[in-house]
Amino acid sequence: MTLEEIYARLDDPSRPLYFRADGRLGEAGGAEVAAVIPALSPADFGSPAFREEYGLKLAYVGGAMVGGISSRAMVRALAEGGALGIFGASGLPPSRVEEEVAALNLELAGRPFGSCLIHAPHDPAWEERVTEIYLKHRVRVIEASAFMQITPHLVRYRLSGAFRRPDGTVVLPNRILAKVSRLELAKRFFAPPPEKLVRAALERGWLTPAEAELAPLAPLAGDLTAEADSGGHTDFRPALTLWPALAAAAREAAARQGYPVPLRVGAAGGLGTPWAILAARAAGVDYFVTGSINQSCLESGLAPAARELLAKAGQADMASGPAADMFEMGARVQVLKFGTLYAMRAQKLAELHRQHQALEDIPAAERENLETQIFKAPLAEIWKQTRLFFMEREPAQVERAERDAKHKMALVFRWYLGQASRWAIAGAEDRRADWQILCGPAQGAFNEWARGSLYEKAENRRVMDLALNLFHGAAVLIRRQMARTLGVAPPGPAPELKPRPAAELAGFAGG
Ligand SMILES: Cc1cc2nc3c(=O)[nH]c(=O)nc-3n(C[C@H](O)[C@H](O)[C@H](O)COP(=O)(O)O)c2cc1C
């Protein structure tokens, strides 16, 4: 068999390969077989316990994307493919979140899905209301993100409905996938819900005494997603240093607390090619979370023109910009800088906010520039709209802004940051230069890999086809590595590995 033929066989992970003692390749097992390169399927990626607990075929999660970008259609496509989709509830009014999760319950008829609970320090009423919606509609998985501390809503969600079986096992029907980039926060999520917050929830009638009593026996979150350099909110942590640290935290917490089941760690951030999946699998992560690459797919809630832009981006086409929701805290998000001026303009606003105490302190020429270039309206008009918005939603913000000119400036600037994301979702052509598209380098990496293939164009991208291609490509790489270890390797570089049409992956996916 030629090396070319061997590679053709290696690149079909649905069939095992048998190497005989004489160095030749055999068709089947037997006494003369010296080494086997096993068949691999998507089930060989991630933890079987994770798949079982969440009722999945693949340990693959399409992470939440704000404003319904991870749309109902995306969540449905992932569920149909046996993966877990998280609805992008953040940034949406609670009434819309309720509509969407109620519809998902109907459409998915028992298939698993999750929804996002984002920490909203500037709008705690949102966190409370959305938690109530999740409990009311029995949303059994939430992705908890951007938390800097544990809040009573997380505790309420996790313990609601908890009970003990006659054999003594504690059952918590509500699961939290907690997204973290820092070790200290990981430790808090892996600990049982804090006693003080459990007591407070009990006093508010959010939990029954029987539910509260079980609090010390289980972690607040059994699954923790290590979010490395990613699209959206990010601390820009390198994945390679974050994974082992969080895995060690999981082991320590499980040993300290004596939980009956292990804690799990998933990887998010930078997963956009088989090479990244290969590295995460080698590090032993329990599940894989993608975000950026899904945003350019057909099922995404982002406007088609914005998806096309994403499909053209390279790895270096991302920039860090101020986060709209945590603007005054200085939180950062990663955004696309290719084809939009948003990153530059938002940064300008952050600098002005840092340098000045009030809108009126900004030099007149600069203010005029803001009004003509960025806001395209007088700042007084923007304040009028912002004031109206907050009077309905959170009047305390208006009271504070009328006392504190710097806060007023922040609210006005946040108008732009918030609208910019809506303009991208809606595909507003007159605001193309202002589109805010959260995105990480994984998107560029995928684009580079997909160049010349069917998936070069956004219109051909479907979330599950990408997911299967990532696992398939990684399976091919694993088998090539095994062959190399056995001394079967080409003298030059291995043949190019490209994503394949979905039909060619059927054998692998069904395996
Ligand atoms: C457009 C966009 C919006 C996002 N919005 C949220 C969000 O609302 N909540 C959340 O937990 N994560 C959010 N994320 C993060 C993703 O769920 C996921 O963790 C991350 O994108 C994974 O890293 P990657 O971008 O490198 O694939 C967002 C990511 C993107 C690209």
The ligand as an ORCA input file, in Angstrom:
! r2SCAN-3c Opt
* xyz 0 1
  C     -21.202     37.547     19.060
  C     -20.911     36.910     20.359
  C     -21.744     37.153     21.426
  C     -21.537     36.526     22.649
  N     -22.416     36.721     23.672
  C     -22.314     35.988     24.809
  C     -23.298     36.057     25.815
  O     -24.256     36.804     25.710
  N     -23.160     35.273     26.911
  C     -22.108     34.410     27.036
  O     -22.043     33.665     28.008
  N     -21.136     34.351     26.114
  C     -21.235     35.099     25.005
  N     -20.286     34.972     24.016
  C     -19.204     34.000     24.191
  C     -19.566     32.650     23.538
  O     -20.673     32.047     24.143
  C     -18.387     31.662     23.624
  O     -18.086     31.381     24.959
  C     -17.153     32.216     22.957
  O     -17.495     32.861     21.768
  C     -16.174     31.111     22.692
  O     -14.999     31.631     22.158
  P     -14.746     31.877     20.585
  O     -15.404     33.154     20.289
  O     -13.288     31.946     20.489
  O     -15.367     30.706     19.880
  C     -20.443     35.644     22.806
  C     -19.576     35.442     21.731
  C     -19.798     36.048     20.520
  C     -18.862     35.786     19.387
*
